[in-house]
Amino acid sequence: MKKALLITAAAAALAFAAGPAMAKKQLVIVVKGLDNPFFEAINQGCQKWNSENASSEYECFYTGPASTSDEAGEAQIVQDMLGKADTVAMAISPSNAKLIAQTIKTANPSIPIMTLDADLAAEDSALRKTYLGTDNYLMGFRIAEYIKQAKPNGGKICTIEGNPGADNILRRAQGMRDNLTGQKGLAALAGEGGWTEVAGCPVFTNDDGAKGVQAMTDILAANPDLDAFGIMGGWPLFGAPQPYRDLFKPMADKIGKNEFVIGAADTIGDEVAIASEGLVTALVGQRPFEMGYKAPSVMIDLVEGKKVDDPVFTGLDECTKDTVATCIQK
């Protein structure tokens, strides 16, 4: 009996000793919030990579704060994960670019950092090795192209944005304004190119779909002569699809005739269905699954000191009522 106990104890000790050595190196993805289906698509890409690389010494680990509006929570997670010995690389989608940049500076990590989906501000770009995701300026530029096609003489517009500190959203809005006006760098539109942003816009919704729909309701009530919405993230459509439908169904005929125009970002959740119902003029969508799937391989290249392009763009999908059956990359 005593001999059996000794063997069992020795086996347990050996297993305990071997456990940490067998732990996989963590390729950490930190997103803005776990409550957003866009980021869940990134997670699905991460898990797909894990399933295809089960024997790898690396593992894709996805995390983030519960709410997309929790900027401090995301920064704390970045700090905590950088303190873990098994974190060997990190991809971050910064909710607040300045806050995340300061967090990285304070942590002063020795592992490679990259950004995903959203980038740091240009002046902080040296803190990360590369950016993987959408060309956000081009995304806003393309949204504007559909708005211009529908309203070539311009009009009154309201821009719906997310977090005021999110670099990706700010770049989209700039791309839209630059294309609408033919001028670069305007912070607001006051008649340039025929376009004027109405009072109270842009609206910052903190990525909250219901808040976005309510804001659009209020803007329409205050501006019955409004001509267009430029929505820089799909939150009102995928985050509050039924309230969005309720708001715009009475305007479906005007949207169909280009008397009222809605250009919106993303093609997830109910968005493509909403396009098929004629309740949005055009969607310009990202490829979040591809971001999550590619991120581990890019991080491994960075860990191993290989050359990685900066940026690495993942492309766009563009959908209208007439193209919904074929517009999404398969």
C-alpha positions as CSV (number, residue, x, y, z in Angstrom):
1,M,0.0,0.0,0.0
2,K,2.8,2.4,1.0
3,K,4.6,1.6,-2.3
4,A,1.5,2.3,-4.3
5,L,1.0,5.6,-2.5
6,L,4.6,6.6,-3.3
7,I,4.2,5.8,-7.0
8,T,0.9,7.8,-7.1
9,A,2.6,10.7,-5.4
10,A,5.5,10.6,-7.7
11,A,3.3,10.4,-10.8
12,A,1.3,13.4,-9.5
13,A,4.4,15.4,-8.9
14,L,5.7,14.5,-12.4
15,A,2.4,15.6,-13.9
16,F,2.4,18.9,-12.0
17,A,6.0,19.6,-13.1
18,A,5.2,18.7,-16.7
19,G,2.0,20.8,-16.7
20,P,3.5,24.3,-17.0
21,A,6.1,23.1,-19.5
22,M,3.3,21.7,-21.7
23,A,1.3,25.0,-21.6
24,K,1.0,26.6,-25.0
25,K,2.4,30.0,-25.8
26,Q,-0.5,32.5,-25.9
27,L,-1.2,34.7,-28.9
28,V,-3.6,37.1,-27.2
29,I,-6.3,39.1,-29.0
30,V,-7.9,41.9,-26.9
31,V,-11.0,43.4,-28.4
32,K,-13.1,46.4,-27.4
33,G,-15.9,44.4,-25.9
34,L,-17.4,40.9,-25.9
35,D,-21.0,42.3,-26.4
36,N,-20.5,43.1,-30.1
37,P,-21.1,40.5,-32.8
38,F,-18.4,42.0,-34.9
39,F,-15.8,40.9,-32.3
40,E,-17.4,37.5,-31.9
41,A,-16.7,37.0,-35.6
42,I,-13.0,37.8,-34.8
43,N,-13.2,35.2,-32.1
44,Q,-14.6,32.6,-34.5
45,G,-11.6,33.2,-36.8
46,C,-9.3,32.8,-33.8
47,Q,-10.9,29.5,-32.8
48,K,-10.8,28.3,-36.4
49,W,-7.0,28.9,-36.4
50,N,-6.8,26.9,-33.1
51,S,-8.7,24.0,-34.6
52,E,-6.5,23.9,-37.6
53,N,-3.3,24.1,-35.6
54,A,-4.1,21.9,-32.7
55,S,-0.5,20.5,-32.5
56,S,1.1,24.0,-32.6
57,E,3.1,25.2,-29.6
58,Y,1.0,28.4,-29.9
59,E,-2.6,29.1,-29.0
60,C,-4.9,32.0,-30.0
61,F,-6.5,33.4,-26.9
62,Y,-9.4,35.9,-27.3
63,T,-10.5,38.3,-24.5
64,G,-11.9,41.7,-23.8
65,P,-14.2,43.6,-21.4
66,A,-17.8,42.6,-21.2
67,S,-19.0,46.0,-22.7
68,T,-17.6,47.8,-25.7
69,S,-18.0,51.1,-23.8
70,D,-15.6,50.0,-21.0
71,E,-12.4,51.7,-22.2
72,A,-10.7,51.4,-18.8
73,G,-11.6,47.7,-18.6
74,E,-9.9,47.0,-22.0
75,A,-6.8,48.9,-20.8
76,Q,-6.7,46.9,-17.6
77,I,-7.0,43.6,-19.6
78,V,-4.1,44.7,-21.8
79,Q,-2.0,45.4,-18.8
80,D,-3.0,42.1,-17.1
81,M,-2.3,40.0,-20.1
82,L,1.1,41.7,-20.7
83,G,2.0,40.6,-17.2
84,K,1.5,36.9,-17.9
85,A,4.6,34.9,-18.6
86,D,2.8,32.8,-21.3
87,T,1.7,35.8,-23.4
88,V,4.2,35.9,-26.3
89,A,2.4,38.4,-28.6
90,M,-0.7,40.6,-28.5
91,A,-3.1,42.0,-31.0
92,I,-5.3,44.9,-29.7
93,S,-8.4,46.6,-31.1
94,P,-8.1,49.9,-29.1
95,S,-11.4,51.4,-28.0
96,N,-9.6,54.5,-26.9
97,A,-6.4,54.8,-29.0
98,K,-4.7,57.2,-26.6
99,L,-5.5,55.2,-23.5
100,I,-4.2,52.0,-25.0
101,A,-1.0,53.7,-26.2
102,Q,-0.4,55.0,-22.7
103,T,-1.0,51.5,-21.3
104,I,1.6,50.0,-23.7
105,K,4.1,52.8,-22.8
106,T,3.6,52.1,-19.1
107,A,3.9,48.3,-19.5
108,N,6.9,48.7,-21.8
109,P,6.5,45.1,-23.1
110,S,9.3,43.1,-24.6
111,I,6.9,41.0,-26.7
112,P,5.6,42.2,-30.1
113,I,2.4,44.2,-30.1
114,M,0.2,44.7,-33.1
115,T,-3.2,46.3,-33.6
116,L,-6.3,44.6,-35.0
117,D,-9.4,46.2,-36.5
118,A,-8.6,49.6,-35.0
119,D,-5.2,51.3,-35.0
120,L,-3.3,53.6,-32.7
121,A,-3.0,57.2,-33.6
122,A,-0.3,58.0,-36.2
123,E,2.0,59.5,-33.6
124,D,1.9,56.3,-31.5
125,S,2.3,53.9,-34.4
126,A,5.9,53.0,-33.3
127,L,4.4,51.2,-30.2
128,R,3.1,48.4,-32.5
129,K,4.7,46.3,-35.2
130,T,1.8,46.3,-37.7
131,Y,-1.9,46.9,-38.1
132,L,-4.1,44.1,-39.4
133,G,-7.6,44.9,-40.5
134,T,-9.7,47.3,-42.6
135,D,-8.4,50.3,-44.5
136,N,-10.7,52.5,-42.5
137,Y,-10.1,55.6,-44.5
138,L,-11.0,53.7,-47.7
139,M,-14.1,52.3,-46.0
140,G,-15.4,55.8,-45.3
141,F,-14.4,56.9,-48.7
142,R,-16.5,54.1,-50.3
143,I,-19.5,54.9,-48.1
144,A,-19.3,58.4,-49.4
145,E,-19.2,57.2,-53.0
146,Y,-22.7,55.6,-52.6
147,I,-24.0,58.7,-50.9
148,K,-22.7,60.9,-53.7
149,Q,-24.1,58.7,-56.4
150,A,-27.6,58.9,-54.8
151,K,-27.3,62.7,-54.1
152,P,-24.9,64.2,-56.6
153,N,-25.9,67.8,-55.7
154,G,-25.2,67.3,-52.0
155,G,-27.6,68.0,-49.1
156,K,-27.8,67.9,-45.3
157,I,-26.2,64.9,-43.6
158,C,-25.6,63.6,-40.2
159,T,-22.6,61.4,-39.3
160,I,-23.2,58.6,-36.8
161,E,-19.9,57.6,-35.0
162,G,-19.0,55.3,-32.2
163,N,-16.4,56.1,-29.5
164,P,-14.9,59.6,-29.9
165,G,-11.4,58.1,-29.1
166,A,-11.6,55.2,-31.6
167,D,-9.1,55.8,-34.3
168,N,-10.7,53.5,-36.9
169,I,-14.1,55.3,-36.7
170,L,-12.4,58.7,-36.9
171,R,-10.5,57.6,-40.1
172,R,-13.8,56.4,-41.7
173,A,-15.5,59.7,-41.0
174,Q,-12.5,61.6,-42.5
175,G,-12.6,59.4,-45.6
176,M,-16.3,60.1,-46.0
177,R,-15.9,63.9,-45.6
178,D,-12.9,64.0,-47.9
179,N,-14.8,62.2,-50.7
180,L,-18.0,64.1,-50.3
181,T,-16.2,67.5,-50.5
182,G,-13.1,66.8,-52.6
183,Q,-11.2,68.5,-49.8
184,K,-8.9,66.8,-47.3
185,G,-8.9,67.1,-43.5
186,L,-12.2,68.9,-42.9
187,A,-13.5,68.2,-39.3
188,A,-17.1,69.2,-40.2
189,L,-19.0,70.0,-43.3
190,A,-20.4,73.5,-43.8
191,G,-21.5,73.6,-47.4
192,E,-18.3,72.2,-49.0
193,G,-19.1,70.1,-52.0
194,G,-22.8,70.9,-51.4
195,W,-22.8,69.0,-48.1
196,T,-23.7,70.4,-44.6
197,E,-23.6,68.4,-41.3
198,V,-26.6,69.5,-39.3
199,A,-26.5,70.7,-35.7
200,G,-25.9,68.0,-33.1
201,C,-23.8,65.9,-35.6
202,P,-21.6,63.9,-35.5
203,V,-23.4,61.8,-33.0
204,F,-21.2,59.6,-30.8
205,T,-23.0,56.4,-29.7
206,N,-20.2,54.5,-27.9
207,D,-21.0,51.5,-30.2
208,D,-24.5,51.3,-28.6
209,G,-27.1,50.2,-31.3
210,A,-30.2,51.4,-29.4
211,K,-28.5,54.7,-28.6
212,G,-27.7,55.1,-32.3
213,V,-31.4,54.5,-33.4
214,Q,-32.6,56.9,-30.8
215,A,-30.1,59.5,-32.0
216,M,-31.2,59.1,-35.6
217,T,-34.9,59.4,-34.4
218,D,-34.1,62.7,-32.7
219,I,-32.0,64.1,-35.6
220,L,-34.8,63.3,-38.1
221,A,-37.4,65.0,-35.8
222,A,-35.2,68.1,-35.5
223,N,-34.3,68.1,-39.2
224,P,-37.2,67.1,-41.4
225,D,-35.2,68.2,-44.4
226,L,-32.3,65.9,-43.7
227,D,-31.0,64.1,-46.8
228,A,-28.6,61.5,-45.6
229,F,-27.0,59.5,-42.7
230,G,-23.4,58.4,-42.9
231,I,-23.1,55.6,-40.3
232,M,-19.5,54.8,-39.5
233,G,-20.2,51.5,-37.8
234,G,-23.2,49.1,-38.1
235,W,-24.3,49.4,-34.5
236,P,-27.8,50.7,-35.1
237,L,-28.4,48.0,-37.7
238,F,-26.9,44.9,-36.1
239,G,-27.3,46.1,-32.5
240,A,-30.9,47.2,-32.6
241,P,-32.3,45.8,-35.9
242,Q,-36.0,45.9,-35.1
243,P,-35.9,49.5,-33.8
244,Y,-33.9,50.4,-36.9
245,R,-36.5,48.8,-39.1
246,D,-39.4,50.5,-37.2
247,L,-37.7,53.9,-37.8
248,F,-37.0,53.5,-41.5
249,K,-39.8,51.3,-42.9
250,P,-42.0,54.4,-43.3
251,M,-39.1,55.9,-45.4
252,A,-38.5,52.8,-47.5
253,D,-40.0,54.4,-50.6
254,K,-37.8,57.6,-50.2
255,I,-34.7,55.4,-49.7
256,G,-35.6,53.4,-52.8
257,K,-35.9,56.6,-54.9
258,N,-32.7,58.0,-53.5
259,E,-34.7,60.9,-51.9
260,F,-33.1,59.8,-48.6
261,V,-29.7,58.1,-48.4
262,I,-28.2,55.9,-45.8
263,G,-24.6,54.7,-46.2
264,A,-23.5,52.4,-43.4
265,A,-20.5,50.4,-42.3
266,D,-20.4,46.6,-41.8
267,T,-22.3,43.6,-43.1
268,I,-22.9,41.5,-40.0
269,G,-25.9,40.4,-38.1
270,D,-29.2,41.6,-39.7
271,E,-27.4,44.2,-41.8
272,V,-27.5,42.3,-45.1
273,A,-31.2,41.4,-44.5
274,I,-31.9,45.1,-43.9
275,A,-30.3,45.9,-47.2
276,S,-32.4,43.3,-49.0
277,E,-35.5,45.0,-47.4
278,G,-34.4,48.3,-49.0
279,L,-33.9,50.1,-45.7
280,V,-30.3,51.1,-46.3
281,T,-28.8,52.5,-49.5
282,A,-25.5,50.7,-49.2
283,L,-23.3,48.7,-46.8
284,V,-19.5,48.7,-46.9
285,G,-18.5,45.8,-44.8
286,Q,-15.3,44.5,-43.1
287,R,-14.0,41.0,-42.8
288,P,-13.7,40.3,-39.1
289,F,-13.5,36.5,-39.3
290,E,-10.5,36.9,-41.6
291,M,-8.9,39.3,-39.1
292,G,-9.2,36.8,-36.3
293,Y,-8.0,33.9,-38.5
294,K,-5.0,35.8,-39.8
295,A,-3.9,37.4,-36.5
296,P,-2.3,34.3,-35.0
297,S,-0.1,33.7,-38.0
298,V,1.0,37.4,-38.1
299,M,1.8,37.3,-34.4
300,I,3.9,34.1,-34.9
301,D,5.8,35.8,-37.7
302,L,6.5,38.8,-35.3
303,V,7.6,36.5,-32.5
304,E,10.0,34.7,-34.9
305,G,11.4,37.9,-36.2
306,K,10.1,37.6,-39.7
307,K,9.3,40.6,-41.9
308,V,5.7,41.6,-41.7
309,D,4.1,44.2,-43.9
310,D,2.5,47.3,-42.2
311,P,-0.4,47.6,-42.7
312,V,-2.0,44.3,-43.6
313,F,-5.4,45.0,-45.1
314,T,-8.2,42.5,-45.2
315,G,-10.5,44.0,-47.8
316,L,-14.1,45.2,-48.1
317,D,-17.5,43.8,-49.1
318,E,-20.0,46.2,-50.6
319,C,-23.7,45.4,-50.6
320,T,-26.8,47.1,-52.0
321,K,-30.3,45.8,-52.3
322,D,-29.5,44.5,-55.7
323,T,-26.3,42.6,-54.7
324,V,-27.1,41.1,-51.4
325,A,-27.0,37.5,-52.8
326,T,-23.4,37.8,-53.9
327,C,-21.8,40.7,-52.1
328,I,-20.1,38.9,-49.2
329,Q,-16.7,37.2,-49.6
330,K,-17.1,33.5,-49.2
